[in-house]
């Protein structure tokens, strides 16, 4: 485990399990066990009445948004009863959108007009028909600065002619829920306030991204325009209205502009009802021999866990860990992997472990799946879901249109597509690349090795969807089991899959917050190698099939994404891939992916790190990573 922690008693589906708790105060620990609702309990600026009610205090009627500090110098006009202030501003450098939006440290966004510049640049980049007199959605993961940011975004939306904005209560909406609400309410698009799996709090990360009317992240053609507009922005259009009380459901009108505070769960839960047989899952959860635990990591899925897992599916309240969304995620790192979800990992590897363990990340779009003493890699998870979807999940009963994965994700899914004779696509990292395929009817199920899995029910990856998919597979496989009979386990299902398709041993090494100059020099060094090496060359005992810098041409609109990751692919199916991640807020994150296919079932129980050691050694030798970065070990291994 990454850090030593105090051990305390916690309850998993009614069974006592000793498990390490995250570093929290006694009050926060008590809250996480008892207040499992979407009525967030944030530690900042709470009155005693707010604490008793489990709510935010209402925002002040006076305008407290940082952007209004410049309003005194602005020009005021009025449109249909709504006063609009033209706030003068100056450009900031470095507002280029990455893989999943703009991510920086909180203190960067707290600079005067910093967020306002980016939001205004977005409106300046859209065609008027994409937002004028339209409806937008706004929500986020509950992290620090979201409440202030929500007020800024609401006012700029009103200032730019948006007719209505739908905001999740307390500013909460998971990323998949934003996509679901956009689609259900036929909105023009939506803002997501999140830095996903990155840490939260005053000294950590914040982020913003925009999704289009289909619910998918804005394409590079728009994000490039946003960046260009941030370089010469001179004014921000702001509706001169008071801060909105986001703690109460309801509608507030300001002239032509309407703000509606909505339940963050209802539209999403209704969608899950249409995708899954929740009654079948409920029958599994009610079986005496089955136990389930879900770690919300003090992130946004805590708002969804009680209504879905407890109220709808009948799980025991003790199955939810860290279920209250907190602005700093309880001082944790809300990334559902073997390093950061250490409390869940400890439970699932302990005595009397539950049958299924799952976790989700900061904004609810990622997931981790564990069986008793068994980790399911994200690459295997999407392959297993695809192989079992048609018989286990009603949404797919009429068939699957196609499968897709991000380029670094292992080839497990490729083998399922081949055996099932389904169309298959390999795309760059970034969920936006799946959207066109889904909208054109070419894609049903897809995934990324970075713990993201989803389908065309929305246009984002979806952590709770993946957990419900696994519960569906287990429920289907165990529906005829009589009381006392041994249940089919997660490990049983995965090993049966390996026996049929072979196993793709896979691992990812993350080197976070590296010096950007050294990281870029390493990538340039690797590009030099791929320009000179020839197919058939021997590298570390492996015969090279090809080496390239991955490029993708979208089969729907013909757009091209180049330089998406350096690949060394060998004749036996093994691969080494190098990428610089676009999801960090500081420095550079280097990711190394290694993969080896093993058809021999007698070798499937081998430890992945042992099986992959020769490839890992070759990757470090080829890249000269330590020489360029000074790093002698990764931050995270998955």
N, C-alpha and C positions, 0 to 999 in steps of 0.2 A: 504494500500500500504506500501511497505517496507521502502520507504524513501520519504521525501518531495522534490518536484521538482518544478521548475518554470513552469508556464503554458504559452504556446504560441499558435498561430493559426497554424493549419496544415490542409491540404486538403485531404479528403477521397473521391475518385471517383467524384471529382468536387464539393463536398459539404463541406462547412466550418465546422470543428469540433474542439472545444477547447480540447486540449489533452496535458498532461505533456510530455515534451521532456527529453531525457536522458541528463546527464551532459556533454555538449560539448561546444566548443568555437563557436562563431557566424559563423566563417568560416566553421567549420565542419558541422553546421546545414545547412548552405547554400549549401554546397556540397552534403549533403544527399538528398536534395530536387531536385537538378538540374543535378547531374552527375550520373544518373542511368545507368551505363554501367559497363562492366567487366574490363574496363581500370581503375584499382584500383587507389585510391588517398590515399597513405600512408603518414603519417605525418613525417616520419624520412628521413633525408638526401635527401631532394628533391631540385633540382635546380629550378630557376624561369622558365626555359624552360620546365622542367618536369611538373611544376604546370600548365603551359599554355596548355600543351598537355594532361594532365590527365594521365601521365605515370610515371613509374619508370625511373630514369636516367640509362643508360647502366652501367653494372658492369665494374669495372676497368679491364684492360687487365692483370694486375699483379695479381698473386694468393693471395687472401686475406682470404681464408678459414682458420679457426682456426687450423684445423688438420695439415696444412703445417708448423706450427711452429716447429714440430718435424722432418720435412723432411730432414733437413740438416744432420742428423745423419743416414739417411736411405741409403739403397743400391739401385742403379738405374739399371734397365734392360730395354730392348726395345723389343716390340713384334709387328711386322707388322707396324712399323712406329710410335708406341705409346709408349713413355717412361713411365715406371712404377716405382714408388718409394716404397720400402718396409719400412714403417715408424715404428720404434720401439715404443712399448707402454706397459703399465702396466694395470692390471685389476682394475676395480672399483667395490666396493660392491653395492648391491641393484639394479642391472639391471634386475630384474625379471619382465617379462611381465605380465600385469594384464588382466582384461576382454577384453579390447580393445586396447592393445598395451602397450608401455612403456610411462608412464606419470610422469613428475617431474617438478619442478620449472625451469624456463628459466636459472637461474644462475647455476643450476646443469648441464644442457646440454652444457653450455658455457665453462665448464672446458675442458682443453686440451684433445682432443681425446675421450671425453666421448661419444658423438654421434658416432664418428668413430668406437669406440670399438663395439658398438651394431650392427652397419651396417655390419662390417666385421664378427662379430659372426653369423649374419644371413646368409651371404654367406657361411661361414664354416659349417652351419647346413643343407644347401640344397644339394641335389644331383646335380652334375655338369650339367646334362641335363635339370635342372630346370632354368638355367640362362646362361650357357656358350653359346656364339654366339647367344643369344636370345634377346628378346625385353622386356623391363620393362617400366612401366608407373610411373610417379612421379607427385604429386600435393598435394595441401593442402588448408587450410581454410583462408590463408592470415594473420595469426597471427604473432606477433613479433617473430623473429628468423627464420622464414621460409626461407627467402632469403639466409641467410648464410647456413642454413641446406641443402637447395637444392643444393648448390655448393659442399658441402661435399659429399652428396649422389651420385651426378653425377660422381664425380671423383673416388669414391670407386667402383661404378658400372663399370666404364671403367677399373679400375685396376684389377678387378676380371674376366674380359673376357666377359662382356656383350657387344653385338654388337651394340645395339641401345637403347636409352632411350627417351621416349616421355614425354615431360614436358608441363603442362598447362601454357599458357601465364601468365607472372608475378608470376609463381609458383602456380596459382590457379587451383584447381579442387576439386569439392565437393566430399565427400566420395562416394555417389552413382554414380557420374560421373566417378570416377576412376574405379569402378566396371564395368560400362557400356563401358568405353574405353578398358579395358582389354579384355572384351568379344568381342567387335566389331573388334578390331585390332588383335585379337588372340595372345595377348601378353602372356609372361610367368608368369607375375605377376605385382605387383605394390606397391609403397610406398605411404602412406598417412601421411602427416605432419599435425597433428591436436591433440588437447586435447579435441575435440568435444565441449561439452557445458560448459567446464571450462573457467574461465576468461583468457584474454590474456594481454600481456604487459611485460615489463622488470622484474617486480616483481611477475609475475603470472605464468601460466602454459604453457607447451609445451609437445607434444607427437608425437610418431611415431609408425606406425604399417605396417605390410606387408600382402598383399592379394595375393592369388594364382591365377592360370590361369583360374579358373572358376569365378574369381572375388570375392571370399569369403575370410574372414579373415583366416590367418594361424591357423591350429588346434593346440591344446595343445602339440601334439607330436613334433611339430616343435618349438613352443615357449619354451618348456622345454629344447630342445637342444640349443637354442640360449642362454638361461640363463647359462647353463653348460659351454658353450664356452666363455662367458664373464668372467668366473672365472679364466681362464688360458690363455687368449689371450696375445700374445707377439708381434704381428706385424699387420699392416694394409696395404693393397695393394692399392695404390693411383695412378691414372693416372695423370701425371705431365702436366696438361693443364691449360690454363688461365680460369678465371671465365667466364661463358657463359652469354651473354646478353639475359635475359628471357623476355624482353619487346617486342621483335619482333618475329612474326611468321616466321618460316623458318628452314632450316637444316644447321648444321655445322658439318664438318667431321674432326676428329683428327686421322689420320691413319686408323686403322680398326674400330674405335669407332665413332658413330654418335649420335648427340643430335638434336632432332627435337622439336621445340617449336610449340605447337598446340593450336587451339581455344578450350577453356575449355568448350564451350557450345554445339558445333555442333553435336557431336556424341550423346550426351545426349538428345538434342532436337529431333533428328531424331528418337531415341528410343521412346520418348513420343508420337510422331506422329503415331507410329505403335501400341501403347498400347491403346490410347484414341481416341475418335472422337472429335478432337479439334475444328472442325467446329460447332458441336453441343454445346460445351462449349462456343464458341464465340457468338452463338446466345443467350445464357443465359445472358452473360455479357453485350450484347447490349440491352437487354430489359430495357425500361425506369424505371421500378420499382425495378431493381436489383442493389445492390451495394456490392462491394467486397473490402477488404483491406488486404494487406499482409505485415507483419513486418519481414524484413530480419535481424534485430538486428545488423546491421553493420557487418554481417558475410558473408560467402561465397555465400549464395543464392542471395545476392544483385547482383552478377555477372550473375545470371540466370533469375532474375525477369523481367528485361526489355525485353530481347529477347523472353521470353515465355509469360508473362502476358500482356505486352504492345504490342510488335511488332507482335506476333503471334495471341493473343487472343483479342487484341483491347481494353484492359482495359485502363481507364484514368490514366495518369501518377501519379495523386495524390493518387492512391490506394497503392503505395509502400512507406512504412515507413522505414527509416534508411537503405536506399538501397545501400550505398557505403561501400564495405568491408574496414575495418580499422584494423590496427595491434593490437589495444587494444579494438576493438569492441565498440569504442566510450565511453570507461570507463564503459561499461555495462557488464552484466553477460549473455552470449549468450545462455541461457537455456529457451526454450519456455514453460514456465509454468506460473501459475497465479501470482506468486511472481515476477519473473524477467522480464516477458513481460508486465510490468504494463502499459505502454503507450497503447498498443493494448487493454488490458483488460479495461482500462478507456474508450476508444472509444466504445468498444462493449457493455459496460454497461451504456453508456451515452444516452442523448437525440438523437433521429433520428439516431440510431445506424445502421450500414450497415447490410446486410443480412448474409454475411459470413465473418468471420475474421480468419486469419491463421498466424502462425509464424513458423520459422524454426531456427535451432540452429547454432552453430559455423561452423560445417563442412557440414551442410545440410542434415543430415540423420534423424533428429527428427522433429516432427511437433506438433503443437497445433491447435485444431479446435474449433471455437466459433461461435455460432449463436447470433442473437440479444438478449442480456441479457440471454445467455444460453451457458454453458460450456459443451463440449462433452469430457468425460473422454477418455483417450487413449484406455482403455479396451473396452468401448462401441464403439469407433470409428472403431477399426478393426472388431468388430462383425457386425456393420452396413455396412461396406464396403463389407464384405464377403456375407452378406445376400442379397445385392443389385447388386453385381458385374456382374453376368451373364446377367442381363437385361440392365445394364447401361454402361458397359465397354466392347468394342469390343474384347479386348484381351482374355476375359473369355467367349466369346459367345458359345464356344463348351464345356463348363463345367469347373468345379473346381476339381483338383486332390485330394486336402486335405487341412486341416486347422491346424494351430499350434499356440501355444502361449508359452511365458516363464512361468515358474512355478508361480511366484508371481502375474502374470496378472490375472484379475478376470475371473470367469467362464462364462462370457457372450458369448464368442466364442464357448465354449463347447456346449452350447444350440443350437447355429446355426448349428454346425456340426451334432448334433443329429437329429435335425428336417430335415436337408437336406440330411441325411444319407451319410455323408462324412467321410473319415478317419480323425482322430484327434490325435494330438501329443502334449504332455506337455514336454517341454525341459528346461534345466537350463537357467539362464540369460546369454546372450551373443549371438550375431547374428550368430556366427560361427556354433552354434548347429543346425540352420535351413538349412545350406548349403548342407549337405549330403542328407537330405530329398528332397530338391529341385532337386539336380543332379540326384537322382534316380527316379524322376517323382512322388514322393509321396506327394508333397506339392506345393500349389499354392499361398496361402495368409496366412500371419502370422503377429504377433505383440507382442510388449512388453508394459507393463504399463508405462515404462519410456519414453513415447512419441515417440516410434519407431514403424513404420508400414511399411509393404512392401509386395512384391510378388516375384515370380520367374522370373520376367523380368530382374533382376540383382541378386546379392548375398549379398546385403546390405540393411538395412532399408533406406527409401527414403522419405524425407520430402516433396519435391515438388510433387512426385507421389501421396502422401496421399492427398494433397490439390487438385490436379487434379481429384482424385477419388471422393472427395466430390463435386467438381464442376460438375462432370459427373452425380452423383446421383441427384443433384438438377436440372441439365439441363434436364435429362430424365423425372423427375417428373413434370417439368413445361413446357415441350415442346409444349403442346397443349393449354397453357394458352393464352387467348386473351388479348390485351392491356387493362389495367384497372382492370383485374381480380386479386384477391389476390393470391400471389404466395405461393406454398408449402414451408414452412420454415425448417430450420435445426431442430428447436424444434419440429415441426410437425412430421418430419421423425423419430426422436429419440423416442418420446412418443408413436408413432404408433408401433415402434419396441418393446418397453417395454410392451405394452399391449399384444403383441403376444408372447413374450418370457419370460416376467418377468424382473424385474430390479435387477441387482447386484450392491448394494451400495458398493462403494469402495473408499479407501483413503490410501495415503502413507505418512508417517512421516519420514523426513530425518533429521538426526543429523550429520552435516558435521564437519570434522576435529576434531573428538573426540580423546582423548588420546588412542593410540593403545592398550596399556596394559589393560586399563579399559574395552575397547570394547571387547577384547579377553576374559577377565574374565567373562563378561556378557554372551558371547556365550557358554563358558564352563559351566556356571551356568545353562543355558537353556538345554544344552545337558544332564546335570544331571537330570533335570526334565523329559525329554522325556524317559530317561532310566528307570525311576521309576514309572511313571504314567501309569495307565491301561485304555484301552477302557471302556467306560461306566462311568468313573469318572466324577464328577460334578466340573466344574471350572467356578466360577463367574456366576452361573446360567445356564451355557451351558454344554450339555452332550458331552463328548469327543468321537469322532469316532476313531481317531488315532492321534498319534504324532510321527514325525520322522525327520531325517535329510535327505533331498531329495537327491536321487541318480538316475542317468539316464544312461541307457544302450542304445547306439545308435543302432537303428534297422537295419542300413545299414552296418556299419563296426564292430559292437560289442564293440566299445570303451566305457569305463565307466567313468563317472564324478560323484564323490562322494562329500558329505558335501557341497551341493549347496544351503542350506537354511533350517532353522528349521521351521517345520509346525505343527500347532495345528489345526486340522480339526474337526468340530463339526457335530453332527447328523443332524442339520437343514441346513447344507451347508455352515455355517459361517466358516471363516478361519482367523487365525492370523499367520503371517509369519515374520521371522527375518532373515536379511542378512547383512553381511558386504560387501559394494560395492567395486568393483575393479577398479572404474573409477576416483578416486581422486588422487591428486598428493602429499598430505600431510596428516598425521594422518590417522584416520579411519572414514569412513562414515557409520553410522548405519542406516538401512532402516527397518521400521516396516510397514507391509501391513495388512490392516483389510478389511474384506469383509463380506457382509450379503445379502443373496438372499431374495427378496420380490416378491411373485407372485401376491399380491393384488394390482390391478391398482389404487385403491382409495388412496393408500399410496405412490405412485410413486413420488409425488411432494414434499415429505418430504426432508428437508435439509440433505445432506449426513452425515455431522458431527454430527447432532442430532441423526440420525438413528444408527450411528456407535459408539456413545459414550460409551455404556456398554462394547463393545469389545475393544475400545481404552483403557478404564480404566483397563480392564483385562490384556491387553498386557503390560501396564506399570507396573502393579502389579507383573505379572509373571516374567518379565525380570529384575526387580529392576534396571532399566536403570539409574535413577537418582543417586542411591546409587553407582553404578559402574563408572559412567562417570561424575557425578556432573552437568549434564545438566537437566534443569527443563522445557525446551520447545524445540521444533524442530526448525531447521533452515528454513525448507520449508515444507508446507503441500500441497499436491495435491490430 
